[in-house]
Amino acid sequence: MKSKLNKAAKENEGKALSSPVKNDSGNQYSRRWFLHSIGLGAATLGLSQTGCSTAKKGGKGPENVPKIQGFEAVQEKAEEVKEWKPVSDRKVKVGIVGYGYCRFGAQFGFQDHPNVEIVAVSDLFPDRCATLAKECRVNKTYPSLEELVKDKDIEAVFIATDAPSHARHSMEALNHGKHVAVAVPATFGSIEEGEQLLNTVKRSGLKYMMFETSYFHARLYAMREIFKAGGFGKLVYSEGEYYHYHTAPLPGYKDWRFGLPPQWYPTHSNAYHVGVTDETFTEVSCMGVPGVMPSLQPGANRYNNRFFSEFALFRASGGGSSRMVVSWDTPGGIGRGEDGRVRGQKGSYFEKYEGIEKIQVDVSRPGLPPGVPAGGHGGSHGRLTDEFITAILTDRKPLIDIATALNLTVPGIIAHQSALRNGELLKIPQYRL
């Protein structure tokens, strides 16, 4: 069944042109006391995310990974994370698809997880497929996802293919009875394809999880736990940012990144509200800034896109407002390209939490199985994999399920439509399971 608000979205498409912490007595607590009370070390709060290095630096992982902002491995101290506890001794049989420029197929530690058996891998390019098989320590390969999903031994598939194929490939795997984990975004510029995916997930009864890395960034994870504990009260305002400067698009299958509308890749920023509160965005006004790169001149790219930065102002279902930025051409700020801040009626979080009440909440991130590296994007890779596998083993909803994935992705599609119409306020579809 289609979302009732999809009608509004389609109409939009049709119109488009091409304080310090205090105790109960009001006394200020030191920052050291607060960090101790919530169980998060200062080193973790200060975690930077500069360029990428190979995942080998933080443990096992693929070699020869290009230097890409956000992919660097992190070093963690045992006292900064919770203890990992196994929920089963069963191994989920997994297939891995995709080993492109970012080497995502081997970046998330499936091959090291004690509850995973990798059955087979696939990539359209034979040399990449062979390297992926080596990294995943498996012999069986397939020339395409369409062939891999026919393998009856495979229970779940991790899809790390080009973004325009994510929704189609996810549906193909689901229709063959496989649980699906997929890189961001859930759908690429198409609301209709996203809703087809939603209906496929519902019909299948299988697990679907989008691997939005921001959910396990130390800061966002802390914000989410503080919000759940009431430390912010009603959220009034949030900011999320995805600054990924490059003078030329990163390579991609069929050059899909060439001229990419920024808000079609919005989840790294939108997570700093949706991922903190589980609220949704209901309306948006977005302004686009034309870029100077050759790929952004009129008619120079397949998207007919001229914007290299887009600034969206959202209204949230909880009543607050949110400014979300995606930008490709603003240099500087290395290490904080994916970041956010929130302000609530009882507290705020910028570099640290400041509130009007004393709270005690454990914001140390989930632990990882022995041998599974935290990985890149602020130590999120291994945790996303463990969350997905645990959801299968315990038969529960994954953290970033299909409804959440669409509520992170579709607002960006509508935001780009607004930018094409000089910031016109547009309605956003809402998704629920």
Secondary structure per residue as TSV (DSSP state, phi and psi in degrees):
chain	resnum	aa	ss	phi	psi
A	1	M	-	360.0	130.2
A	2	K	-	-76.0	150.1
A	3	S	-	-59.3	137.9
A	4	K	T	-61.9	-29.1
A	5	L	T	-85.1	-0.7
A	6	N	H	-64.3	-28.7
A	7	K	H	-59.1	-44.0
A	8	A	H	-63.9	-39.8
A	9	A	H	-64.6	-41.9
A	10	K	H	-65.7	-37.0
A	11	E	H	-62.4	-39.3
A	12	N	H	-61.5	-43.7
A	13	E	H	-61.8	-39.6
A	14	G	H	-65.5	-29.3
A	15	K	H	-87.1	-12.9
A	16	A	-	-65.6	140.0
A	17	L	-	-79.8	144.2
A	18	S	-	-7.0	360.0
A	19	S	-	360.0	144.5
A	20	P	-	-49.5	156.9
A	21	V	-	-68.2	135.4
A	22	K	B	-124.0	153.7
A	23	N	-	-90.3	-174.9
A	24	D	T	-63.7	-20.2
A	25	S	T	-92.5	0.2
A	26	G	S	88.7	1.7
A	27	N	-	-76.4	142.7
A	28	Q	B	-77.5	137.3
A	29	Y	-	-94.9	151.6
A	30	S	-	-71.8	158.1
A	31	R	H	-62.6	-35.7
A	32	R	H	-61.9	-41.7
A	33	W	H	-62.2	-42.1
A	34	F	H	-66.6	-43.6
A	35	L	H	-59.7	-39.1
A	36	H	H	-67.2	-40.9
A	37	S	H	-68.3	-29.4
A	38	I	H	-99.8	2.2
A	39	G	T	74.4	27.8
A	40	L	-	-124.9	125.5
A	41	G	-	-74.9	152.7
A	42	A	H	-61.2	-32.4
A	43	A	H	-63.8	-36.7
A	44	T	H	-69.3	-43.1
A	45	L	H	-60.4	-32.4
A	46	G	T	-89.7	11.7
A	47	L	-	-55.0	127.3
A	48	S	-	-105.2	156.2
A	49	Q	B	-127.9	86.5
A	50	T	-	-89.5	-146.5
A	51	G	S	-67.9	179.3
A	52	C	-	-97.3	147.1
A	53	S	-	-125.5	175.8
A	54	T	-	-68.0	151.1
A	55	A	G	-65.4	-15.6
A	56	K	G	-58.4	-26.0
A	57	K	G	-64.0	-32.1
A	58	G	G	-106.0	13.9
A	59	G	S	136.5	-157.9
A	60	K	S	-67.9	155.0
A	61	G	-	159.3	174.1
A	62	P	-	-69.1	146.5
A	63	E	S	-93.4	167.8
A	64	N	S	57.9	36.5
A	65	V	-	-80.3	131.4
A	66	P	-	-60.0	155.4
A	67	K	-	-80.0	105.1
A	68	I	-	-125.5	134.3
A	69	Q	T	-52.0	128.4
A	70	G	T	96.3	-12.8
A	71	F	-	-90.1	-2.2
A	72	E	-	-64.4	142.9
A	73	A	-	-73.7	157.0
A	74	V	-	-118.5	152.4
A	75	Q	-	-102.2	131.3
A	76	E	-	-122.4	149.4
A	77	K	-	-99.7	143.3
A	78	A	G	-57.8	-34.5
A	79	E	G	-74.4	-8.5
A	80	E	G	-94.5	-1.0
A	81	V	B	-133.4	159.0
A	82	K	-	-74.4	165.7
A	83	E	-	-77.9	134.4
A	84	W	-	-83.0	133.3
A	85	K	-	-125.5	125.9
A	86	P	-	-66.0	145.9
A	87	V	S	-107.1	-9.5
A	88	S	-	-166.9	160.1
A	89	D	S	-103.3	6.6
A	90	R	-	-77.1	148.1
A	91	K	-	-106.0	126.4
A	92	V	E	-81.3	129.7
A	93	K	E	-87.6	116.9
A	94	V	E	-118.5	145.0
A	95	G	E	-112.7	141.5
A	96	I	E	-115.0	130.7
A	97	V	E	-127.0	120.8
A	98	G	-	112.4	121.3
A	99	Y	-	-144.7	58.0
A	100	G	-	-80.4	-151.4
A	101	Y	T	-57.0	-38.4
A	102	C	T	-84.0	-6.0
A	103	R	-	57.6	31.2
A	104	F	G	-60.2	-32.2
A	105	G	G	-54.9	-32.0
A	106	A	G	-109.4	7.2
A	107	Q	T	-85.0	-15.6
A	108	F	S	-105.9	7.3
A	109	G	-	78.0	15.7
A	110	F	G	-56.1	-39.6
A	111	Q	G	-67.5	-14.7
A	112	D	G	-106.7	-6.2
A	113	H	-	-77.2	131.5
A	114	P	T	-66.9	-17.0
A	115	N	T	-102.9	20.6
A	116	V	E	-127.3	135.9
A	117	E	E	-119.6	114.2
A	118	I	E	-79.9	120.6
A	119	V	E	-88.1	-41.8
A	120	A	E	-161.3	161.7
A	121	V	E	-132.1	166.0
A	122	S	E	-152.1	144.7
A	123	D	-	-154.3	147.6
A	124	L	S	-65.2	-25.5
A	125	F	S	-98.7	119.8
A	126	P	H	-54.9	-39.8
A	127	D	H	-66.1	-41.3
A	128	R	H	-66.4	-39.5
A	129	C	H	-61.7	-42.0
A	130	A	H	-65.1	-39.5
A	131	T	H	-68.4	-40.0
A	132	L	H	-61.9	-42.8
A	133	A	H	-60.6	-40.7
A	134	K	H	-63.6	-45.9
A	135	E	H	-63.4	-35.3
A	136	C	H	-90.5	-0.4
A	137	R	T	57.0	51.7
A	138	V	-	-139.9	152.4
A	139	N	-	-100.3	-28.0
A	140	K	-	-80.3	129.7
A	141	T	E	-131.7	156.7
A	142	Y	E	-130.8	149.3
A	143	P	S	-77.1	-10.0
A	144	S	S	-159.9	161.4
A	145	L	H	-61.0	-40.2
A	146	E	H	-58.5	-31.5
A	147	E	H	-82.0	-40.5
A	148	L	H	-60.8	-41.8
A	149	V	T	-69.7	-9.5
A	150	K	T	-80.7	-12.0
A	151	D	-	-69.9	114.3
A	152	K	T	-71.6	-14.6
A	153	D	T	-78.6	-17.4
A	154	I	-	-86.7	128.4
A	155	E	-	-95.4	-34.4
A	156	A	E	-141.7	151.2
A	157	V	E	-128.4	133.8
A	158	F	E	-100.3	121.7
A	159	I	E	-105.7	113.0
A	160	A	-	-123.4	46.2
A	161	T	S	-91.6	-173.4
A	162	D	-	-64.3	145.2
A	163	A	G	-56.6	-40.3
A	164	P	G	-60.9	-18.9
A	165	S	G	-97.7	-3.2
A	166	H	H	-56.8	-51.4
A	167	A	H	-64.7	-46.1
A	168	R	H	-62.5	-45.3
A	169	H	H	-66.9	-37.3
A	170	S	H	-62.3	-44.3
A	171	M	H	-65.2	-37.4
A	172	E	H	-61.2	-44.3
A	173	A	H	-67.8	-43.5
A	174	L	H	-61.6	-41.5
A	175	N	H	-67.3	-15.6
A	176	H	T	-101.5	15.7
A	177	G	T	80.4	24.4
A	178	K	-	-107.2	138.4
A	179	H	E	-64.2	152.3
A	180	V	E	-129.6	129.6
A	181	A	E	-116.5	139.1
A	182	V	E	-145.4	145.0
A	183	A	-	-68.1	165.9
A	184	V	S	-79.9	155.4
A	185	P	-	-87.3	170.6
A	186	A	S	-66.9	-40.8
A	187	T	S	-137.8	151.4
A	188	F	S	-113.2	90.5
A	189	G	S	76.0	0.4
A	190	S	-	-123.2	111.7
A	191	I	H	-68.4	-40.7
A	192	E	H	-60.5	-44.5
A	193	E	H	-66.4	-34.8
A	194	G	H	-62.7	-40.0
A	195	E	H	-74.4	-30.1
A	196	Q	H	-62.7	-40.7
A	197	L	H	-63.5	-44.1
A	198	L	H	-56.2	-47.2
A	199	N	H	-65.8	-34.9
A	200	T	H	-66.5	-42.4
A	201	V	H	-61.9	-46.7
A	202	K	H	-59.4	-44.8
A	203	R	H	-66.9	-35.5
A	204	S	H	-75.7	-32.5
A	205	G	T	72.3	11.7
A	206	L	-	-94.9	168.4
A	207	K	-	-81.2	137.5
A	208	Y	E	-132.9	131.0
A	209	M	E	-140.7	128.1
A	210	M	E	-89.6	132.8
A	211	F	-	-87.3	70.4
A	212	E	-	-79.3	112.2
A	213	T	G	-67.0	-29.5
A	214	S	G	-60.7	-25.7
A	215	Y	G	-59.3	-26.9
A	216	F	G	-112.1	14.7
A	217	H	S	-62.9	143.9
A	218	A	H	-56.9	-43.3
A	219	R	H	-69.3	-46.8
A	220	L	H	-65.1	-40.2
A	221	Y	H	-61.0	-40.3
A	222	A	H	-63.3	-44.3
A	223	M	H	-59.0	-43.4
A	224	R	H	-62.4	-44.3
A	225	E	H	-68.0	-39.0
A	226	I	H	-65.5	-41.3
A	227	F	H	-60.8	-46.1
A	228	K	H	-62.4	-30.0
A	229	A	T	-84.1	0.0
A	230	G	T	87.0	9.3
A	231	G	S	-69.6	-21.3
A	232	F	S	-100.3	-19.7
A	233	G	-	66.3	-147.2
A	234	K	S	-71.7	128.4
A	235	L	E	-77.1	124.5
A	236	V	E	-95.6	-37.5
A	237	Y	E	-152.9	144.0
A	238	S	E	-140.9	157.8
A	239	E	E	-133.2	138.1
A	240	G	E	-135.2	145.2
A	241	E	E	-139.0	135.2
A	242	Y	E	-129.1	96.0
A	243	Y	E	-102.9	115.2
A	244	H	-	-131.5	85.7
A	245	Y	-	-71.6	134.4
A	246	H	-	-156.9	143.4
A	247	T	S	-86.0	-17.3
A	248	A	S	-143.9	146.7
A	249	P	-	-60.3	144.3
A	250	L	-	-63.0	147.7
A	251	P	-	-60.2	150.6
A	252	G	-	-162.6	160.2
A	253	Y	G	-57.5	123.7
A	254	K	G	55.2	29.5
A	255	D	G	53.5	42.7
A	256	W	T	-65.5	-22.8
A	257	R	T	-80.8	-11.5
A	258	F	T	-70.3	108.3
A	259	G	T	82.2	14.4
A	260	L	-	-54.5	123.5
A	261	P	-	-60.2	124.9
A	262	P	G	-52.2	-44.1
A	263	Q	G	-78.2	1.7
A	264	W	G	-81.4	-6.2
A	265	Y	S	-127.6	63.3
A	266	P	-	-100.2	-4.3
A	267	T	H	-71.8	-28.2
A	268	H	H	-65.2	-27.4
A	269	S	H	-93.3	-46.4
A	270	N	H	-59.5	-24.3
A	271	A	H	-62.5	-22.3
A	272	Y	H	-77.8	8.4
A	273	H	H	-128.3	-55.5
A	274	V	H	-59.7	-42.7
A	275	G	H	-73.8	-20.9
A	276	V	H	-83.3	-40.1
A	277	T	H	-112.8	-19.7
A	278	D	-	66.7	12.4
A	279	E	-	-76.1	172.9
A	280	T	-	-121.3	165.1
A	281	F	E	-95.7	134.5
A	282	T	E	-109.0	-27.7
A	283	E	E	-145.3	157.4
A	284	V	E	-149.9	142.7
A	285	S	E	-124.8	127.4
A	286	C	E	-132.1	136.7
A	287	M	E	-111.2	134.5
A	288	G	E	-106.8	144.6
A	289	V	E	-112.6	119.2
A	290	P	E	-60.1	145.6
A	291	G	-	-95.6	167.5
A	292	V	-	-106.5	-2.7
A	293	M	S	-69.1	149.1
A	294	P	G	-56.6	-31.8
A	295	S	G	-69.2	-10.0
A	296	L	G	-110.2	12.7
A	297	Q	S	-79.4	152.5
A	298	P	T	-49.5	126.7
A	299	G	T	77.2	6.7
A	300	A	S	-88.3	-8.7
A	301	N	S	-138.5	161.9
A	302	R	T	-65.5	-20.4
A	303	Y	T	-91.6	-3.6
A	304	N	-	50.7	39.9
A	305	N	-	-100.5	135.3
A	306	R	-	-114.5	-1.4
A	307	F	E	-96.1	135.8
A	308	F	E	-112.5	-8.2
A	309	S	E	-140.1	137.7
A	310	E	E	-136.4	130.7
A	311	F	E	-116.8	110.8
A	312	A	E	-106.9	134.1
A	313	L	E	-109.9	113.7
A	314	F	E	-104.6	149.5
A	315	R	E	-100.0	132.0
A	316	A	E	-99.2	155.6
A	317	S	T	-64.1	-22.0
A	318	G	T	-83.2	-2.0
A	319	G	S	104.0	-13.1
A	320	G	-	-86.9	-178.0
A	321	S	E	-123.4	159.5
A	322	S	E	-146.9	135.2
A	323	R	E	-108.7	119.8
A	324	M	E	-122.8	127.5
A	325	V	E	-116.7	136.5
A	326	V	E	-129.5	127.7
A	327	S	E	-146.1	139.0
A	328	W	S	-107.5	-12.2
A	329	D	S	-129.4	35.8
A	330	T	-	-121.8	99.3
A	331	P	-	-71.0	163.1
A	332	G	-	100.4	168.0
A	333	G	-	72.9	26.2
A	334	I	T	-57.8	132.8
A	335	G	B	101.6	-15.0
A	336	R	B	-132.1	35.4
A	337	G	S	-69.7	-27.5
A	338	E	E	-119.7	109.3
A	339	D	E	-159.4	171.9
A	340	G	E	-169.3	169.2
A	341	R	E	-145.6	152.9
A	342	V	E	-136.4	150.6
A	343	R	E	-131.2	127.3
A	344	G	E	-124.1	175.8
A	345	Q	S	-73.5	-15.4
A	346	K	S	-117.0	-10.6
A	347	G	E	-176.9	164.8
A	348	S	E	-137.6	161.9
A	349	Y	E	-137.7	112.0
A	350	F	S	-112.3	-99.7
A	351	E	S	-76.9	-20.8
A	352	K	S	-155.9	170.1
A	353	Y	E	-82.4	136.4
A	354	E	E	-133.9	127.8
A	355	G	E	-147.6	171.5
A	356	I	S	-91.0	-7.8
A	357	E	S	-128.5	152.5
A	358	K	-	-74.8	128.7
A	359	I	-	-129.7	151.0
A	360	Q	-	-129.2	111.7
A	361	V	-	-145.8	137.5
A	362	D	-	-81.7	113.0
A	363	V	-	-109.4	14.4
A	364	S	-	-66.7	137.5
A	365	R	B	-73.7	161.3
A	366	P	-	-58.0	144.0
A	367	G	-	-74.8	173.2
A	368	L	-	-123.5	151.0
A	369	P	-	-60.2	151.8
A	370	P	T	-54.7	131.0
A	371	G	T	91.0	-11.1
A	372	V	-	-94.2	116.2
A	373	P	-	-73.4	150.5
A	374	A	-	-62.2	-39.8
A	375	G	-	82.4	-166.2
A	376	G	H	-81.1	-171.7
A	377	H	H	51.5	52.7
A	378	G	H	70.7	25.0
A	379	G	H	80.3	28.6
A	380	S	T	-95.4	-24.6
A	381	H	H	-57.1	-55.2
A	382	G	H	-63.1	-33.6
A	383	R	H	-70.8	-36.0
A	384	L	H	-63.2	-44.2
A	385	T	H	-61.3	-46.0
A	386	D	H	-63.4	-37.7
A	387	E	H	-63.0	-44.6
A	388	F	H	-64.5	-47.8
A	389	I	H	-65.0	-40.9
A	390	T	H	-63.8	-38.4
A	391	A	H	-61.4	-38.0
A	392	I	H	-68.4	-47.2
A	393	L	H	-65.6	-33.3
A	394	T	H	-101.7	0.6
A	395	D	T	54.0	53.8
A	396	R	-	-126.8	170.2
A	397	K	-	-70.5	132.6
A	398	P	-	-66.9	157.0
A	399	L	T	-57.3	-44.1
A	400	I	T	-113.8	77.5
A	401	D	-	-78.9	-174.6
A	402	I	H	-63.6	-40.4
A	403	A	H	-64.3	-45.5
A	404	T	H	-63.8	-40.4
A	405	A	H	-59.5	-43.0
A	406	L	H	-71.8	-35.8
A	407	N	H	-69.8	-17.5
A	408	L	H	-87.0	-33.3
A	409	T	H	-92.6	-50.2
A	410	V	H	-61.8	-36.5
A	411	P	H	-55.1	-32.1
A	412	G	H	-69.2	-36.2
A	413	I	H	-62.8	-44.6
A	414	I	H	-67.3	-37.0
A	415	A	H	-60.5	-41.6
A	416	H	H	-64.7	-38.1
A	417	Q	H	-59.9	-41.5
A	418	S	H	-63.4	-40.5
A	419	A	H	-63.0	-38.1
A	420	L	H	-65.2	-20.7
A	421	R	T	-111.8	30.3
A	422	N	T	59.2	39.6
A	423	G	T	86.8	15.0
A	424	E	-	-59.1	137.6
A	425	L	-	-73.0	124.1
A	426	L	E	-127.1	148.0
A	427	K	E	-77.7	151.7
A	428	I	-	-119.8	133.1
A	429	P	-	-60.8	152.8
A	430	Q	-	-116.8	141.9
A	431	Y	-	-128.2	136.9
A	432	R	-	-140.5	152.2
A	433	L	-	-95.8	360.0
